[in-house]
Amino acid sequence: MDIKRITSGLLGFPLVLIIFLIGNKVFVDIALTIIALLAMNEYLNAVSKVAKPVRWVSYLSCFAISLIHVIPEEYLNMVVTLSVPTILLILFAQVIATDMKTSFKDLAYTFIGIFYVVFFIMFVAFINGMPNGNILIWYAIIAAWGTDIFAFFIGLLIGKHKFSKVSPKKSVEGCIAGAIGAVLLFLGYTYIVNTFFGMNYSYLYFAGIGLILSLIGQIGDFAASSIKRFVDIKDYSNLIPGHGGMLDRIDSLIFLAPFAYALFTLI
């Protein structure tokens, strides 16, 4: 059993509680910006083995998260929509300015990193800013980390069938247990918010959301692992003992966040 993994997880949970329970929207956005900068740095270091990503654009894009609840709401959709072609415009301008010393390959890795890290984390901020966002954000966190916990322990106990060479330690049994565990946690959390916070959420609807988000989060975990396999690294960094880097820890959460946001808007 990985004691470092369990210990760092237990120590990190109070920090997450402080950020999302005590902090207001702006505080959360700033915290997510810092997380994005750490994750982006890990991603850039990883892909630097196969390309030369445009670091200044990548780092600068992270600060957009801190502006989400500063920009007037009526302009936010337009700003977010225009940010995609604007980033591409800047990157191609970089190619021209460097007389193609920045290649299309470098541009592609940079753009994917911005989309993968910044835009996905941005949806965590969007969820937190929704009506009852302080309640809904925990569904996203439970879907990601609850799945991880059940998959890790059940996989450790009875996992015999390897799922994919993308992530050799993951088992079919662990993945199934992760999905079931997420659904059970969603039902328990729904009972708590309905009973003690005056909500009237459908158990069936949230059980379905729990299953969907758990499966998406697991794909997100494999996605992050596939990048690591491609550049031949074990972890993105050693920032969090037993877990690797920031991106290792949040890969499933940020991958499921856009889908969680879409499903929560249907409530």
SERO-4910 file (N, C-alpha, C, O; in steps of 0.05 Angstrom, whole numbers):
BEGIN
 pado doro    nc1    nc2    nc3   cac1   cac2   cac3    cc1    cc2    cc3    oc1    oc2    oc3
  Met    A     17    -24      0      0      0      0     18     25      0     37     26     15
  Asp    A     11     45    -16     26     69    -19     19     89      3      0    104      0
  Ile    A     35     89     25     29    106     47     32    136     40     16    153     48
  Lys    A     52    142     23     56    170     14     32    180      0     23    203      4
  Arg    A     20    164    -17     -3    171    -33    -27    178    -15    -41    198    -19
  Ile    A    -31    160      5    -54    164     23    -50    188     41    -68    204     44
  Thr    A    -26    192     51    -19    214     69    -22    241     55    -35    259     66
  Ser    A    -10    243     32    -12    269     17    -41    275      9    -49    298      8
  Gly    A    -56    254      3    -84    258     -4   -100    268     20   -117    287     17
  Leu    A    -95    257     44   -109    266     68   -101    295     75   -117    310     85
  Leu    A    -75    302     71    -66    328     78    -76    349     57    -80    372     64
  Gly    A    -79    340     33    -88    359     12   -118    365     13   -126    386      4
  Phe    A   -134    346     24   -163    350     24   -172    375     39   -189    390     30
  Pro    A   -160    381     63   -168    406     77   -162    431     61   -177    450     63
  Leu    A   -141    431     44   -135    453     27   -158    457      7   -166    480      1
  Val    A   -167    435     -5   -189    437    -24   -214    447    -10   -229    464    -21
  Leu    A   -219    438     15   -242    448     30   -241    478     34   -261    492     31
  Ile    A   -217    488     41   -214    516     46   -219    532     21   -233    553     22
  Ile    A   -209    523     -1   -212    538    -27   -241    540    -35   -250    561    -42
  Phe    A   -256    517    -34   -283    517    -45   -305    524    -24   -327    531    -32
  Leu    A   -299    521      2   -319    527     22   -317    555     33   -337    568     38
  Ile    A   -292    564     37   -288    590     49   -285    612     28   -294    634     32
  Gly    A   -270    606      7   -264    626    -13   -288    635    -29   -306    619    -36
  Asn    A   -289    661    -36   -309    671    -54   -301    665    -83   -281    652    -88
  Lys    A   -317    673   -103   -312    666   -131   -285    676   -140   -270    661   -153
  Val    A   -278    700   -133   -252    712   -142   -229    696   -130   -209    691   -143
  Phe    A   -231    690   -104   -210    675    -90   -206    647   -103   -184    639   -108
  Val    A   -229    634   -109   -227    608   -123   -214    611   -150   -198    594   -158
  Asp    A   -222    632   -165   -210    636   -191   -180    640   -190   -165    630   -207
  Ile    A   -171    655   -170   -142    659   -167   -128    633   -159   -106    627   -170
  Ala    A   -140    618   -141   -129    592   -134   -127    573   -158   -107    559   -161
  Leu    A   -147    573   -175   -147    556   -199   -127    566   -219   -115    550   -234
  Thr    A   -122    592   -219   -101    603   -237    -73    593   -228    -57    585   -245
  Ile    A    -68    592   -202    -43    582   -192    -40    552   -199    -19    543   -207
  Ile    A    -62    538   -195    -62    509   -202    -56    505   -232    -41    488   -240
  Ala    A    -69    522   -249    -65    521   -278    -36    526   -285    -25    513   -303
  Leu    A    -24    546   -272      5    552   -278     23    529   -271     41    522   -286
  Leu    A     17    516   -248     33    492   -241     29    469   -260     49    457   -269
  Ala    A      4    464   -268     -2    443   -286      9    449   -314     20    431   -328
  Met    A      7    474   -322     18    482   -349     48    478   -350     59    468   -370
  Asn    A     62    486   -328     91    483   -328     98    453   -330    118    447   -344
  Glu    A     83    436   -317     89    407   -319     84    397   -347    100    381   -358
  Tyr    A     62    406   -359     56    397   -387     78    406   -406     87    391   -423
  Leu    A     86    432   -404    106    443   -422    133    428   -418    147    423   -438
  Asn    A    140    422   -393    165    408   -388    164    380   -401    184    370   -411
  Ala    A    140    368   -400    137    341   -411    140    341   -442    155    326   -453
  Val    A    125    359   -455    125    358   -484    150    371   -496    155    369   -520
  Ser    A    166    385   -479    191    396   -488    210    375   -497    231    380   -510
  Lys    A    205    350   -490    221    327   -499    218    322   -529    235    310   -541
  Val    A    195    331   -540    189    325   -568    183    350   -584    180    348   -609
  Ala    A    182    373   -571    175    398   -586    186    422   -570    197    419   -548
  Lys    A    182    446   -581    190    470   -568    165    488   -565    161    506   -580
  Pro    A    148    482   -544    124    497   -541    129    526   -535    150    534   -525
  Val    A    110    543   -543    112    572   -538    104    578   -509     80    581   -504
  Arg    A    123    579   -492    117    580   -463    104    606   -455     85    605   -439
  Trp    A    112    629   -466    101    654   -456     71    656   -462     56    667   -445
  Val    A     62    646   -484     33    646   -490     18    627   -472     -4    633   -462
  Ser    A     31    604   -467     19    584   -449     15    594   -421     -7    591   -409
  Tyr    A     36    606   -410     34    616   -382     14    640   -381     -2    641   -362
  Leu    A     15    657   -400     -2    681   -400    -31    673   -402    -48    686   -389
  Ser    A    -37    652   -417    -65    643   -419    -77    634   -393   -101    636   -389
  Cys    A    -60    624   -375    -70    615   -349    -84    637   -333   -102    632   -317
  Phe    A    -75    662   -337    -86    684   -321   -114    691   -330   -128    706   -316
  Ala    A   -123    680   -352   -150    685   -361   -170    674   -341   -192    685   -338
  Ile    A   -163    653   -327   -181    640   -307   -187    660   -285   -210    660   -275
  Ser    A   -168    676   -277   -172    695   -255   -191    718   -262   -199    733   -245
  Leu    A   -198    720   -288   -215    742   -297   -244    734   -302   -260    750   -309
  Ile    A   -249    708   -299   -276    698   -306   -298    713   -292   -318    719   -305
  His    A   -296    718   -266   -317    731   -251   -311    761   -247   -323    774   -230
  Val    A   -292    771   -262   -286    800   -263   -299    812   -288   -309    834   -287
  Ile    A   -297    798   -310   -310    806   -335   -340    806   -331   -351    787   -321
  Pro    A   -354    828   -340   -383    828   -338   -396    804   -351   -388    796   -373
  Glu    A   -416    792   -338   -427    767   -347   -438    769   -376   -436    749   -391
  Glu    A   -449    792   -384   -460    794   -411   -439    793   -433   -445    788   -456
  Tyr    A   -414    797   -425   -392    796   -445   -375    770   -443   -359    765   -460
  Leu    A   -380    755   -422   -363    732   -417   -363    711   -439   -342    702   -448
  Asn    A   -387    704   -449   -389    684   -471   -373    693   -495   -360    677   -508
  Met    A   -376    719   -502   -363    729   -526   -332    728   -522   -318    721   -540
  Val    A   -323    736   -498   -294    736   -492   -283    708   -494   -261    704   -506
  Val    A   -296    689   -481   -287    661   -481   -286    650   -510   -267    636   -518
  Thr    A   -308    656   -525   -309    646   -553   -287    658   -570   -274    643   -585
  Leu    A   -282    684   -567   -261    697   -583   -233    690   -574   -214    693   -589
  Ser    A   -230    679   -550   -204    673   -540   -190    651   -556   -166    650   -559
  Val    A   -206    632   -567   -195    610   -582   -182    620   -608   -158    614   -612
  Pro    A   -196    634   -625   -182    645   -649   -161    665   -643   -141    668   -658
  Thr    A   -163    679   -620   -143    699   -613   -117    685   -606    -95    694   -613
  Ile    A   -119    663   -591    -95    647   -584    -81    636   -609    -57    637   -612
  Leu    A    -98    626   -628    -86    616   -653    -73    639   -669    -52    635   -681
  Leu    A    -86    662   -668    -75    685   -682    -47    692   -671    -28    697   -686
  Ile    A    -45    693   -644    -20    699   -631      2    678   -637     25    685   -642
  Leu    A     -7    653   -637     13    632   -642     23    633   -671     47    629   -676
  Phe    A      5    638   -690     15    640   -718     31    665   -722     50    665   -739
  Ala    A     25    686   -707     42    710   -708     70    704   -698     89    715   -708
  Gln    A     71    686   -678     97    677   -667    113    662   -689    137    666   -691
  Val    A     99    646   -704    112    631   -726    124    650   -746    146    647   -755
  Ile    A    108    671   -753    117    691   -773    140    707   -761    160    712   -775
  Ala    A    138    716   -736    158    734   -724    185    720   -720    206    732   -721
  Thr    A    184    693   -716    209    678   -713    219    666   -739    238    650   -739
  Asp    A    206    675   -761    214    665   -787    214    634   -788    232    621   -798
  Met    A    192    623   -776    187    594   -776    206    578   -758    208    554   -760
  Lys    A    221    592   -741    236    577   -721    217    564   -701    224    543   -689
  Thr    A    194    576   -697    172    563   -683    157    548   -704    145    560   -722
  Ser    A    157    522   -702    145    505   -723    115    500   -718    105    507   -696
  Phe    A    102    489   -738     73    482   -734     70    461   -712     50    461   -698
  Lys    A     90    443   -710     89    423   -689     90    436   -662     76    429   -643
  Asp    A    108    456   -658    109    471   -633     83    485   -627     73    485   -604
  Leu    A     71    497   -648     46    511   -645     24    492   -636      8    498   -618
  Ala    A     23    468   -648      3    448   -642      4    439   -613    -16    437   -599
  Tyr    A     28    433   -604     32    424   -576     24    446   -557     12    441   -536
  Thr    A     30    471   -564     23    494   -547     -7    497   -545    -18    500   -523
  Phe    A    -20    496   -568    -49    500   -569    -64    478   -554    -82    483   -539
  Ile    A    -55    453   -558    -67    431   -543    -64    434   -513    -83    430   -498
  Gly    A    -40    443   -505    -36    447   -476    -54    469   -465    -64    466   -442
  Ile    A    -57    491   -479    -74    512   -470   -103    503   -468   -117    508   -448
  Phe    A   -112    488   -488   -139    478   -487   -143    457   -465   -162    458   -450
  Tyr    A   -123    439   -463   -125    418   -443   -124    428   -414   -139    420   -397
  Val    A   -106    446   -409   -102    456   -381   -120    480   -375   -136    479   -357
  Val    A   -118    501   -391   -131    526   -384   -162    524   -388   -177    530   -370
  Phe    A   -170    516   -412   -199    515   -417   -213    495   -400   -236    500   -391
  Phe    A   -201    472   -395   -214    452   -378   -216    461   -349   -237    458   -336
  Ile    A   -194    473   -339   -195    484   -311   -215    507   -309   -228    510   -289
  Met    A   -218    521   -331   -237    544   -332   -266    534   -325   -281    549   -313
  Phe    A   -272    510   -334   -299    500   -328   -303    493   -299   -326    492   -289
  Val    A   -282    487   -285   -284    484   -256   -293    510   -243   -310    511   -225
  Ala    A   -282    532   -253   -290    559   -243   -319    565   -251   -334    577   -236
  Phe    A   -326    557   -276   -354    561   -285   -374    546   -267   -395    557   -260
  Ile    A   -367    522   -260   -385    506   -242   -388    520   -215   -410    523   -205
  Asn    A   -365    529   -204   -366    542   -178   -382    568   -179   -393    576   -159
  Gly    A   -383    581   -202   -398    606   -205   -427    602   -211   -442    622   -213
  Met    A   -437    577   -215   -465    572   -221   -482    577   -196   -472    577   -174
  Pro    A   -508    580   -200   -526    580   -176   -523    553   -162   -523    532   -174
  Asn    A   -519    555   -135   -513    531   -119   -487    518   -127   -483    494   -124
  Gly    A   -469    534   -139   -444    523   -148   -427    512   -125   -411    494   -130
  Asn    A   -430    523   -101   -415    513    -78   -423    485    -70   -409    471    -56
  Ile    A   -447    477    -79   -456    449    -75   -449    432    -99   -439    410    -96
  Leu    A   -453    443   -123   -449    427   -148   -419    420   -152   -413    399   -163
  Ile    A   -401    438   -144   -373    433   -149   -363    408   -136   -345    394   -145
  Trp    A   -376    400   -113   -368    376    -99   -377    351   -114   -365    330   -110
  Tyr    A   -398    353   -130   -404    330   -147   -381    324   -166   -374    301   -170
  Ala    A   -370    345   -178   -348    342   -197   -324    330   -183   -310    312   -193
  Ile    A   -318    341   -159   -295    331   -144   -299    302   -135   -280    286   -137
  Ile    A   -323    295   -126   -329    268   -119   -327    249   -142   -316    227   -140
  Ala    A   -337    258   -166   -335    241   -190   -306    234   -196   -300    211   -204
  Ala    A   -289    254   -193   -260    249   -200   -246    234   -179   -235    212   -184
  Trp    A   -245    245   -155   -229    233   -134   -242    210   -120   -228    192   -110
  Gly    A   -269    209   -119   -283    186   -109   -278    162   -126   -273    139   -116
  Thr    A   -278    166   -152   -272    144   -171   -243    134   -166   -238    110   -165
  Asp    A   -225    153   -164   -196    146   -159   -193    129   -134   -179    109   -134
  Ile    A   -207    137   -113   -204    123    -87   -214     94    -89   -200     75    -81
  Phe    A   -238     91   -100   -250     64   -102   -233     47   -122   -228     24   -117
  Ala    A   -225     59   -144   -210     44   -164   -183     35   -152   -174     13   -158
  Phe    A   -170     53   -137   -144     47   -125   -146     23   -106   -131      4   -108
  Phe    A   -164     25    -86   -165      5    -65   -176    -22    -75   -166    -43    -68
  Ile    A   -198    -21    -91   -209    -46   -102   -190    -59   -121   -186    -83   -122
  Gly    A   -177    -42   -138   -157    -52   -156   -134    -65   -142   -123    -85   -151
  Leu    A   -126    -53   -119   -104    -64   -103   -112    -91    -91    -95   -109    -88
  Leu    A   -137    -93    -83   -146   -118    -70   -152   -141    -89   -143   -163    -85
  Ile    A   -167   -135   -111   -176   -157   -128   -170   -153   -157   -178   -169   -174
  Gly    A   -155   -131   -164   -150   -126   -192   -131   -146   -205   -108   -149   -196
  Lys    A   -141   -160   -225   -125   -181   -238   -122   -177   -268   -102   -185   -280
  His    A   -142   -164   -280   -143   -160   -309   -134   -132   -316   -148   -113   -310
  Lys    A   -111   -129   -329   -101   -103   -337   -119    -90   -358   -129   -103   -376
  Phe    A   -123    -64   -354   -142    -50   -372   -129    -42   -398   -140    -47   -419
  Ser    A   -106    -28   -396    -92    -18   -420    -63    -13   -414    -56     -7   -392
  Lys    A    -46    -17   -434    -18    -12   -431    -12     18   -428     10     26   -420
  Val    A    -32     35   -434    -29     64   -430    -24     69   -401     -8     87   -394
  Ser    A    -38     54   -383    -34     57   -354    -33     29   -342    -54     19   -333
  Pro    A    -10     16   -342     -8    -12   -335    -18    -20   -307    -26    -42   -303
  Lys    A    -18     -1   -288    -26     -7   -261    -56     -9   -258    -66    -20   -238
  Lys    A    -71      2   -277   -100      2   -275   -112    -25   -284   -103    -37   -303
  Ser    A   -132    -34   -269   -145    -59   -275   -174    -55   -283   -185    -34   -277
  Val    A   -185    -75   -297   -213    -74   -304   -230    -73   -279   -250    -58   -277
  Glu    A   -223    -89   -259   -238    -90   -234   -238    -62   -220   -258    -53   -210
  Gly    A   -214    -49   -220   -212    -23   -208   -229     -2   -222   -242     14   -209
  Cys    A   -229     -3   -248   -245     16   -264   -275     13   -259   -289     33   -256
  Ile    A   -284    -12   -258   -312    -17   -252   -319     -8   -224   -340      5   -220
  Ala    A   -302    -14   -205   -306     -6   -177   -307     24   -174   -322     35   -159
  Gly    A   -289     37   -189   -289     67   -189   -315     78   -197   -325     97   -185
  Ala    A   -327     68   -219   -353     78   -229   -375     72   -209   -392     90   -204
  Ile    A   -376     48   -198   -397     41   -178   -393     58   -153   -413     68   -142
  Gly    A   -368     61   -144   -363     78   -121   -372    106   -124   -383    118   -106
  Ala    A   -367    117   -148   -375    145   -153   -406    148   -152   -416    168   -141
  Val    A   -420    129   -163   -450    129   -162   -459    128   -133   -477    144   -125
  Leu    A   -448    111   -117   -455    109    -89   -450    135    -73   -466    143    -57
  Leu    A   -427    147    -79   -420    172    -66   -438    194    -75   -446    212    -59
  Phe    A   -446    194   -100   -465    214   -111   -492    212    -96   -504    232    -89
  Leu    A   -501    187    -92   -527    183    -78   -525    192    -49   -543    205    -39
  Gly    A   -502    186    -36   -499    195     -9   -497    225     -6   -509    237     12
  Tyr    A   -483    237    -25   -480    267    -24   -507    280    -31   -514    301    -19
  Thr    A   -522    268    -49   -548    279    -56   -567    278    -32   -582    297    -27
  Tyr    A   -565    256    -17   -581    254      8   -574    277     27   -591    289     40
  Ile    A   -548    282     30   -539    303     49   -549    331     40   -559    346     57
  Val    A   -546    337     14   -554    364      5   -584    367      5   -595    389     10
  Asn    A   -599    346      0   -628    347      1   -638    350     29   -657    364     35
  Thr    A   -625    336     48   -635    335     76   -626    360     92   -642    371    107
  Phe    A   -601    368     88   -590    389    105   -587    416     91   -584    437    105
  Phe    A   -589    417     65   -586    443     51   -611    451     35   -610    470     19
  Gly    A   -632    436     39   -658    444     28   -660    441     -2   -677    454    -15
  Met    A   -644    424    -14   -645    420    -43   -665    398    -49   -674    383    -31
  Asn    A   -672    395    -74   -691    375    -82   -681    361   -108   -695    359   -128
  Tyr    A   -657    351   -106   -644    338   -129   -654    310   -133   -659    296   -113
  Ser    A   -657    302   -158   -666    275   -164   -643    255   -160   -621    258   -170
  Tyr    A   -649    234   -144   -628    213   -139   -622    199   -165   -599    192   -170
  Leu    A   -642    193   -181   -638    179   -206   -621    195   -225   -602    184   -238
  Tyr    A   -627    221   -228   -612    238   -246   -583    240   -238   -565    238   -254
  Phe    A   -578    244   -212   -550    247   -203   -535    220   -203   -511    220   -205
  Ala    A   -549    198   -200   -536    172   -202   -526    169   -231   -504    159   -235
  Gly    A   -543    177   -250   -535    176   -278   -511    194   -284   -493    187   -298
  Ile    A   -512    219   -273   -490    238   -276   -465    226   -264   -443    228   -276
  Gly    A   -467    214   -241   -444    202   -228   -431    181   -245   -406    180   -247
  Leu    A   -447    164   -257   -436    143   -275   -422    156   -299   -400    148   -306
  Ile    A   -435    175   -312   -424    187   -336   -398    202   -330   -378    198   -344
  Leu    A   -398    218   -308   -374    233   -302   -351    215   -292   -328    221   -298
  Ser    A   -358    194   -279   -337    175   -270   -323    163   -294   -298    161   -295
  Leu    A   -338    155   -314   -327    143   -338   -310    163   -354   -289    157   -364
  Ile    A   -321    188   -356   -306    209   -370   -280    215   -355   -259    219   -367
  Gly    A   -282    217   -329   -258    223   -313   -237    201   -316   -213    208   -316
  Gln    A   -246    176   -318   -226    155   -322   -213    157   -349   -189    151   -352
  Ile    A   -228    165   -369   -216    170   -396   -196    193   -394   -175    192   -406
  Gly    A   -203    213   -378   -185    236   -374   -159    227   -361   -137    237   -367
  Asp    A   -161    208   -342   -137    197   -329   -120    182   -350    -95    186   -350
  Phe    A   -132    167   -367   -118    152   -388   -106    172   -408    -84    168   -418
  Ala    A   -120    194   -413   -110    214   -432    -84    226   -422    -64    229   -437
  Ala    A    -84    234   -396    -59    245   -384    -37    224   -384    -14    231   -389
  Ser    A    -44    199   -380    -24    178   -380    -12    173   -408     11    168   -411
  Ser    A    -29    176   -428    -20    172   -456      1    193   -464     20    187   -478
  Ile    A     -3    218   -454     17    238   -459     44    231   -446     65    233   -458
  Lys    A     42    221   -421     66    213   -407     80    190   -421    105    189   -422
  Arg    A     65    171   -431     77    148   -445     91    158   -470    112    148   -478
  Phe    A     78    177   -484     89    187   -509    116    201   -505    133    198   -522
  Val    A    118    215   -483    144    230   -479    162    214   -459    183    224   -452
  Asp    A    153    190   -451    169    172   -435    176    183   -408    200    185   -400
  Ile    A    156    191   -392    160    199   -364    140    184   -347    119    176   -356
  Lys    A    147    181   -322    129    166   -303    108    185   -291     85    178   -291
  Asp    A    117    208   -282     99    228   -270    106    256   -282    128    260   -293
  Tyr    A     87    274   -281     92    301   -291    111    316   -274    126    333   -285
  Ser    A    112    310   -248    132    322   -230    131    306   -204    116    287   -202
  Asn    A    146    315   -184    145    302   -158    133    322   -137    140    321   -114
  Leu    A    116    340   -146    105    361   -129     89    349   -106     92    359    -83
  Ile    A     73    328   -111     56    316    -90     65    288    -85     62    271   -103
  Pro    A     77    282    -62     88    255    -57     67    234    -60     45    236    -49
  Gly    A     73    213    -75     55    191    -79     35    195   -102     23    176   -111
  His    A     33    220   -111     14    226   -133     28    236   -158     16    235   -179
  Gly    A     52    246   -155     66    258   -178     63    288   -178     67    301   -158
  Gly    A     55    298   -201     52    327   -204     23    337   -200      5    321   -195
  Met    A     20    363   -203     -7    375   -202    -25    363   -224    -48    357   -219
  Leu    A    -14    360   -248    -30    350   -270    -37    320   -266    -58    312   -275
  Asp    A    -20    306   -252    -27    278   -245    -51    277   -226    -67    258   -227
  Arg    A    -53    297   -209    -74    297   -189   -101    307   -200   -122    298   -190
  Ile    A   -100    325   -219   -125    338   -228   -134    328   -255   -154    338   -266
  Asp    A   -119    309   -267   -125    302   -295   -154    293   -300   -166    302   -319
  Ser    A   -165    277   -282   -192    267   -286   -212    289   -280   -233    291   -293
  Leu    A   -207    306   -260   -225    328   -252   -229    348   -275   -251    355   -282
  Ile    A   -206    357   -287   -209    377   -307   -220    366   -333   -233    380   -348
  Phe    A   -216    340   -338   -227    328   -362   -257    325   -361   -271    328   -382
  Leu    A   -268    320   -337   -297    317   -335   -311    343   -330   -336    344   -333
  Ala    A   -296    364   -322   -309    390   -315   -327    401   -336   -349    410   -330
  Pro    A   -319    403   -362   -337    414   -382   -363    398   -385   -385    410   -388
  Phe    A   -362    372   -383   -385    355   -384   -403    358   -360   -428    358   -361
  Ala    A   -390    361   -336   -405    366   -312   -420    392   -313   -444    394   -306
  Tyr    A   -407    413   -324   -420    439   -327   -445    437   -344   -466    448   -338
  Ala    A   -442    423   -367   -464    420   -385   -487    404   -372   -511    412   -376
  Leu    A   -481    383   -357   -502    367   -344   -515    383   -322   -539    380   -317
  Phe    A   -500    399   -307   -511    414   -285   -530    437   -295   -548    444   -280
  Thr    A   -526    446   -319   -543    467   -330   -571    456   -336   -590    472   -339
  Leu    A   -574    430   -337   -599    417   -343   -616    413   -318   -639    405   -320
  Ile    A   -605    418   -295   -619    413   -270   -643    432   -267   -657    431   -247
***
